[in-house]
Structure formats: C-alpha cells, structure tokens
Amino acid sequence: MKTTVFDLIWKLKRELERQGHEKIDLHRFTHDQEYRRSILLNVDITELPISKPLQQIYTDLLTTDELELIKEVELPQEEPVTPSSNTPETSIEVLNHNNKPIYIISGVIIILLFSLSFMLFDKTTEVQSLAHNTQAPAIKKTVTIESAKAIRDAAAPLIVGQQDPSSIIKNYKNKIQPSQPATKSQASNIAFRIQGSNTIGEVLAPELIKAFYKSQGATDFKLVESHIDVEKNLEVYNQSDRSQRSIPIYAHGSSTGFKALANRKTDLAMASRRIKDKEVKQLTAKYGDLRSKSTEHIIGMDGLAVIINPNNPISDLNTEQLAKIFSGTIKNWKELGGKNQDVAIFARDSNSGTWDSFKSMILKKHGATLSADATRIESSVELSDLVSKTPGAIGFIGLPYVLRAKALAISDDQHGQPIYPTSFTISTEDYPLVRRLYIYEPSTINTQSEAHKFIEFALSKEGQEVVKQAGFISQNVYNIKPMLTDNLPQKYIQTVKNAQRLSLNFRFNSGTFVLDNKAVRDLERVVQFFETNPGQQAMLIGFSDSIGDPLGNQSLSLQRAKAVESALISRGINIKNTIGLGEMAPIASNTTKVGRERNRRVEIWVNSNATTPFNTATR
C-alpha cells in the first residue's frame, strides 16, 4: 500500500495539533525548510502513530529544500516478528529514492545522532535543533547542514544485522572529530533557559546576560537569530577555559514564561507584570511560592508610554480618554481638540505583559474593551515604528521603545496633573502607567547554578547599570531636587524645603505595614547610597489614601514611615526626622484600589549637615 509525501505531512500536522502543538502552517511547512526543521527537531516522531512511514522521508524533510510532494511512499506491512539472536532489536530499512540509496535508521537512533551533531557549529548556515537535558525538556540549539550530511554518511554503511546503535555513534564521532572525544560542553552546552516577556527579552535580557558572562571572563558573544523574530540563542565563548555556552531566550510574552515553567521548558520566567493568583496556584507545587522574596525579583522599572504619530499636536491625555480611544468610542482626533483625522489603534498581542498592564491600568479600570479594529503586534520595535509612520496612530509601549514616536503626558483622572514618563517619575512610581519588570526564579534552582548567579548580577549595582544602558529604569538610588508645583500642599513644600528626594518610594503589601519585595531590596540600595554619600541626613515622609478620617489617615501614614525608619535604623542608617502627612499630595486617584495602594507610600528625602535642618513642625 502506498501514500504520498503530502498526505504524510498532512497527517503529521493533524496528529501534532491533536497532541497540543501550536497550529502548523501547512504551506509554510512544505515550502520553508527552516520552519519545517524547527518543528521536526522539536518532536519525537517515534511516538506518533505514523512514525514508520515518516521515518522513510525524515532525512529528506530535514535536508531537502524542495520536497517532492507527489512522491509515493510505501506503507510498511505490520507483520509479527520472531525474536532471533541474529536479528538486532533496531531494524533499518533501505529505500530507493530517485535511484539513490538512502539508509533510514529508527527514530531513536536519529535522535541520538542529532544530539551528537551539536558538536558542529557553522557560522554561516544555521537551523534549529534540540538539546536534551536530564533536568528539563528539550530546547532549541544550533546545528548545521554539514551535521545532517554527516549523519547520512555515518548511517550509509548500516545494513540490517551488521551494526548496532553503539557502532553508529562511534562511527559518527570519528567522522566529525576523529582525534578528540566529544566533551560535555560540546554535546550539551545550555547554561540556562529564559522565556516570557517580550519587553524584557527583546533587548534587556540579552544585554544583562552578556554583561553577566563578561564579568565571568567571557570574551565573545553571538546573538543567533531564528526564523521567529522573538526567539534567539545567545552564544557565549570564554577563551580562558575554551568553554562555550548557549542561552535560549524566547520572548513571546509574559504569560508564555509561566506556561513554560509549568511545562518545565524554561528555567527562568520573564514578566512585565506580577504573576497572577492562578499562576501562583498552578506552579506552587512544582516550584514553591513564586511571590516570595527569594523567587520574585524586580530587575528594573519601566513606564508604559502612550505614543502617537509625531505630527499629532495632542500633548497629554487622562486614562479615561485613553480608554475611550482604545475601545473605539473616540474615533477622530478632533473630538479631543486635535486634527480632523481618524484614529488608528495599535496594540501589543494578547500574550504580552505590556498588553496585560495596559488592559489592567486603562481598559479594565474604565470598564472598556479593546476595539476590534485595533492592529495587534507582537514586537515592541515594530509597533513603535508603525505608529511613527502612520498618520493618526496611537499605541502603547515600554519606555525604551518610544524611538521616533511621540510620548504623551498622562494623568490618573481628569482632575489630575499630567505627568510625563521620565527616569525619575518611573523610578519613584509617581507616573500613572509605571510597571515593574520581573524575573521569576523557582525555588528548585540551585544557588550555585549559573541561572541563580545571573539573577544576583542583575540585581547588583553593576547589573542595574546595564538596565539603565538598555534604556530601562535602573533601581540604583540617586538624589534629585524635584520641581514642586503650586498645586502641592504648602505644608508639604515647607517640609521638604532645601532637601533633595531619593529616586524611590517604599511601598507595602496590600493592606499591611509589611514592606513589599521591592522595598526590602531597596533598603539595601539606600544603605549603599549613604555609604557612598557620607554626611547626608535622612527624612521619611509617610502618605495614605483619602478613605476614612483625615486624622486617622495621618496616623496610618506615620506608622508606615515608622516601619521604614525601624528597618533603616537596624541597618545602621540614622534618620533625622520621620513624619506622616496623611492624604496630602496624592499621586493617583483614590477612587480605585490600585490608585489607593499607590498613594500609600513613604518618600525618603536627604539634606546635608551644612544646610538648613529639616522642618519638624509636621512630625
């Protein structure tokens, strides 16, 4: 009985999708060799019902540019096999393909040979393969066309009954490296895997990983692009010990990082929003509490910039106006005092943490949903580029990706003060659309592993400088004299007269006086600031939301400030003054839960001994 190559491919597509594989583009699979390889080398065909006929064309699928889709393939007859001492367990079938003998080995042997082919690295021809790790599922690696040819050459002498699998492996090793045995790093050199947020994975993660390995003595780096824009491999080479490492960076969006953790397909998860309750519940049994201080790491800050076409005269909007624009209620810029020009909406894809943040901070807050006319984009750079080129366009993006577009000042409500996204307003989280950038590290990660040491580097002063260089907001502490506008309470202005503010706010776990994970890390950063800036005096100012009695709120704000004071004093920092200003100087709306939580904060101000002492009248 015979079938065609195309029919086998169709059955393969249907079977993989039935087992949960993402949808396969049939036309692309049959015409795009790179796309076809990336799928085949990430599945085990021996586990498929159609494995035997697939084995007949497996090599052609991997190495042939143009497939003969109408070529017929003989379907094997299922016959009982009588065990014999002269018959090896692994059978090998010989076919005739265009009058050229091709020897086909079993799926298991093919996988073994491909794992050995990782020892080859060709800088000009790259395809995607798998590296297997006993601790984790398969991941993509770089392999060459030459590797595939070597596999065919190594398999050529095999005839049923002549050689066993160990002979195949030995044959292949000698062919690719006759004088040196394969080393561990050559066979499998994956250091760790990281998946998730595109905001982090597109630029920040590669730069942080490069800097980390450079601090470890690495000399050469190569970012290997795949046919999928948001999937890369960072190849790292250390000349001193001749070691080579590979770090796969897949950046399809924050939710995909947690899904990859659930499926054990990544070691670290990147997210541009905090892990959700349902994700915590799903992952706790495998990895421990991912919201604990030891597993949830804020590696930087980012402002969610709202961008428009540079020729648009609009300069600021409030969150309600944004909700109406992105839901399609406002369709023309003239409704906002702008040009008579239709609004063109661009939005990140549904897997993106950027989208999750925008949906939460804008759409959900005002009971709106994204317009069906919105164009969804996976890449941050591509979205920004389209907005800058499209008349009437508006979109949202991470701060480093504003590029040639125009960023708007945003106010929390129609009565609020519009605030531009700047390094300071984002680091203090005063800007309405600020977000934290996370890497989640399972508690199962060894503290001596490269993955854990990378996290420690990212959180260090040196790592935070890399965050800044990559265009995001560093958490390294600095002081600045902010502009105090007349709409601020006079008591507040007099309190901070002649003082400078540090670039952070202390915040707390919801409804408690317990510092959140970022605040705990920031305590150490404040200590470092005072160590490098001796002679500074510190003042802590606590704030509350406006719900409840004003005197009660002032008392609550002072308790928050006292909690920070206690933590700093225990670390050797002398606090000159600690006060509570209650509900004064709100930075967000008190009508929402998120806004109230942002208003419950503690600011830290500094003043040198040579200047006028802090005003203590409001203690």
Order of alpha helices (4+ residues) and beta strands (2+ residues): beta-alpha-alpha-alpha-alpha-beta-beta-beta-alpha-beta-beta-alpha-alpha-alpha-beta-alpha-beta-beta-beta-alpha-beta-alpha-beta-beta-alpha-beta-alpha-beta-alpha-beta-beta-beta-alpha-beta-alpha-alpha-beta-alpha-beta-alpha-beta-alpha-beta-alpha-beta
